[in-house]
Structures are given as C-alpha cells and as structure tokens.
Amino acid sequence: MRICIVGGGSSGWMTATTVTQLLKCDGVTLIESPNFPISGVGESTIQQIRGWLDLIGVNETEMIRETNGSFKHSIKFTNFLKKDSGSFHYPFGQVIHNPKEWWENSSLLSSNKYAEDINPVALVAESGKFDSSTAYSFHFDAVKFGQYLRKTYCNDVKHITAEIVGCEKGENGIEYLKLDNGDIVEADLFIDCSGFKSLLLGEYMEEPFISYGHLIPNDTAWATQVSYTDKEKQLVAYTECTAIDNGWVWNIPLWERIGTGYVYSSKYVSDEDAKQEFVSHLQSKGFDTSECVFKRIPMRIGRHERTFVKNVVAIGLSAGFIEPLESNGLFTVHQNLIDLYKTLRRGKPSQYMKDMYNSATSLSFDEFADFVAAHYALTQREDTPYWRDNFNRSYDLVGSGNFDKYGLTAFSRELYKFSSYNNLNSGFHYIASGMNVSSYTKINCDSNTVEVNALQWRSVVETLPSLYDFLMKIH
C-alpha cells in the first residue's frame, strides 16, 4: 500500500512514524507546504501518549533531551469556579482514597484539596516534585518533537516540499495530487495532516463539518513564550489553566522556557483587547513581555462527520479540534493513530473497518467535547458577560446516543440518580469536586481519616526530588 501524508508538524511526523514503523508499506511520501506555518502549540500531553510512544519504541529520556522537554503529573485549574476561588488539580493515575469517604469526612476541608487527598500524584505535582514511578506525561516543544521523530524514525519517508494545487478524483477517492512544480503524487491512501485547512478531507472530499459551538465558547488563541524568572520554583510537573475575563490562559513549563497562551471567544472581546488582557496577565505574574512574539491562532472548533472517507483519512486538526483545554490536541492525534493502525494492520481496509474507525473517532471527539464543556457548565462566575453567558448556558442533557456513555448526561446521572461517582477513571470527579460539586451527600462526622492519609502521603512526597533536580540529570 502506497501512503501519502499531506502536512508536516507534529501530527504529520507522528503519522509518518506510525505508518513506517508499524505497517508494511510500498512507500511513504510526506508533502509539506513551504508557505503554510506549523501551529507548533501542542506542547502539553496527557498520559495516554505513553501508549503510543511504547508502541513505536521511543526512548523517553532521549526524547526529553531532543525536545526541550519536561514531565507532567497533572493539570491545574485556577479561578474556574469563581474569580478568586483558587486552584484544584486533575491528576493522572489511579484513585487511592475513596471519594465517598472524602466527602463524608470533609466538612472542614476545601474542595480545592480533593485531588491531593484522594490521589497522591496531585500532591506530588503541587509540591513541585516528580515521581517517575507514578503516572506522568510530557511537556515538550511540538516543533522539535516533530523534527525528532523525522530524523529518528522517518529516514525511509520521501519528503517533498511543495504546494498542492489540485487533485484528480475517481470512484475510490483521490487518485493523485497535483503539485506547483508540475509533479503529481499517486497513492493508495492519502492522510490529511494539513491542520485547520483540512485540504484533503474538507476541501477536496467535501466532508461535512460539525461545529461544537453549542458546547465550547472559545474560537481564538494568542500564543507566545516567556522566560523563567525563578526556574527552580516555576518548573513544575503540571500544566496550569487560569481563567480570566474572556477565556483562560495556559502555562506550560518546558526545560528552557515557558509556553503560554490565551484561549478566548471573539464574540466577547476583540483580538487586540484580548492580546492586551493576555499581556496584562503575564505582567501581573512578573513576566517580561517586551520581547515576546505573539501569534494569533484562529481555531476551527468541531469535527468532520467522518474522518475516513474513501481513500482519505484525516489526523489531527484536519479531522477536528475541541480547544486546548485538557491538552486534547495531541491526544486525538496519537489515539486516532493507534486506531488507524488497528484498521490498516491487515492491509487495505474494508468499508466495514472504515465505518468502525469513523464510529470510534466520532465518539471520542464527542465525548471529549462534552467533558471539556463541563469545565464551563459548572462555573459560578458571573463577573463578565463571557462567564455570565457560560453560567446561563443551557446544555442538551438528552443528547445523542454518543453522549450517553461519557458526558454531561452521564455526569448528571452520577450526581442526581446514582449519588456516586461511577467512573473514577474519567476525569469528571476531579473537575466536579474541584468546582465544589459532589455526587455524595456531605455529612459531618468526627473521622479524621482523610487528614491522616494526606499527612502520610506528604511525608513520602517530601523525600522525592524536585522536578528541577530530576531534569538536571537529563538535560
């Protein structure tokens, strides 16, 4: 099977790595436009990426060195409940302490400490430590990550730098692509990694696009990089998401610098005013913005109805995007690539295999979008029109069949029908509890089990190295 990948960046080179390392191909070509900029902002991952890295056989230490990388234990959310409500964690790994017992015995505890008291990984992250024996993922430079994969795993890939100016389509999909240098590129399978442009799936195959505008309020981001002011303190094993007037700001500490950006809704604030909000926020944190280069990124929020159509499959932003919250951009890339490997490992896929792939990817997108929507649906902020509208937004709790398994409908059943968190492997109980919502009836009692467990964990966490000290041995 001849495979042609359109687009470079992290999604393009992750795709090239997957097909060259795991599939039997008769040739792999990657076409990269010299005029189309790489988004380069997918710097934060969640723990499932380690499954893809293990499948490929990536050496984590080598990857960290090559990508200006660091480690991540958790996502920290600040001021999402109210303007000055503080922070809570959504950590990786398994729940150790029973959430029901926590809520029954937590009359004197803050819901911001929920994660730190039921999962020690959250405590490790908040303490500035790192524990390689527990669940973790990575922060890295997305551009360098793509370059690392290219040089390490893609030596057999034919790399073409050219502009695609058209295609020839037939009964089975795209027959060949036309390049601006007069060449044509034929393939049996075309993989679209062209970003929000969605050149092959969206433009050439005209696959309908489903917006998530009814769930997700944001549509634009400003991104930049800042220097550390106190590296030993600021180099932490979590991504921080801080809610401000018209959206939220991400903070991703890499080894040599911090990646940061402001995700907002253009319905409520102009681009220039949003940029000034972002600058003011960074300056309030003590960062020097005088030499920052700010990149505006319009975001296409939603997914295509199908992501595998005839002989075209889309991976990454060309397939769909929810928004950067919960680090889901690269998640959909590596998870869809694993599913694509399952679909193609025998060779040319039947229509039934394509249909199953489409069903799986659509469900994954929809469930994640519903999960991200919960971060806004549970807010009590009404201090700006943006947050007031999120507070008053009505969500469809009947939904389609896709939303019954994992989403706002399922969350409402946990809260009101079952009065218990039924899926502790999902992240909802961390988000809900951090937002001071509990599916358990809170009763006052004298037990101090929660406090004792937290103290025992803290004594162990204090013996761990700081993330800075751990990374010093790598970098």
Phi, psi and omega in degrees: 000126177270130184238133175240126179254130180251112180114140178259230182067189183294320181291320180296315182281334170294321177294314179299319178298316182297311186288326180285326184274334188245341184245155174270108184243152175269008179148138179235127178241137175238123180255124182236129180286136176282349186247358184254113185290145175281137182298315172064021182249000181282067189264352183242136183236170171241170197298338182295342179297335180294333175295319178291317179298320178294321179298321179282328184094031182286135174279113187297317181297316178298317180298317180301315180296319186283342189242016182058037193272168175213183182247161185218130177254341194197169168243130182251130181248128184238128174065026175280328180287304176220172187300322181235043186274354180087200190234154171217160184253149165241092186274164173276175174088184187268143172294131179253318181265137183296119180301327180297316179297322179300311183292326180291334186245019190250027185299336181253005183256154176274140178296341176297338182264003184308305184297320182293338182264343179250346181220111184296342178299323177296321179293321176301313181297312183295333181277000180077016183260176173218137180232105183289349180272356180248185182289137178203164170224211191221152160249132176204164175287115187296323179294314179294328177297314177298318179294323178297315179297320182299311185283336185268325189235353191241032181296334181269002180276131175279114185258120180244126173259107184194164177263134175275126185248356179172182179209164172246124181251151177224195183299326184264007179122224180274129177271317176200159177256144178257130181257159182289348176268007178094348180284161171237152179234116178263153177197163174272331179223131178248126181249120186270110174238038187273011177076204182301338179297326180045057187301312185280305185288313184281307186280310185280317181271350175056039179285130182302148181248134180254118181281147172258022182300335179284347181246320190249126185277343192261155182214000184212156175216147164254134180232147176201185178227143178230159180270152175295145169255335175210085190300318183298329180272322187274343178279093185241160184267047174206154169272131177255134177242117185245120180284130174233200195301317187232028181159221182208158183246131174265150177224113186237104181279114172265181183294315187261345182197179180245130172269135182215155180197160181243117177261125187212175178252124180290351177290335188248342184209144177287162180300317182291321178292323177296319177299318179292323174301317181296312179300315180298321178297314180297318180294326178293339177269002177090011181272143176273116182257006187296331181248012180289140172256119184260131181245122178272133184232102172291136184246133175266107189261115181146194179216159172285151181304315172231148178253352176236106184234115183056246180251027179237129175230138181255138178233136177085212186299333179290338177274318181170166180203142182262298170170171187289345182303138182069019172052044188271352183298303179287336177302312181295330179296303186288329178289320177292328177293322176296318178294323178294321176300316178300325184284327187255354190298334178273349185120211182302126185277146173286168178297325179297319178296320177296319180296319178296318178300314180298319179297316182294315183289322178296316179298317180299314178299312185295318180295319180292322178298319178295323178293315178298322180300330181298330180296331178268324184294332183269000182293154169244013180284134174222024188278347175222162177303324179301308183286327178296320178291324175295320179297324184265358182295137177262130180250146180283104181269004170269305172063182176272176178301332181297332187269358184285333187277320188204101182171196185298324177296314179296322180297319181294326176293319179299320186286317190251323183274312185265340183052039177200153173278114186267340184234083183286349175279345173278168181266000189298320184294330175291316181292313182298313182292321176298331176270014176066030172252133178230139176276355178259150172285124184276121180237146180274131176210174189270353185296139177243029182303317183299312181298320180296314179299318181297320179293321178296317179296318184298323180295327177285318182300324182297339179276350182282155175287152172293158178300321179301312181295321179297315183287335177302327181286340180268311185275000000 
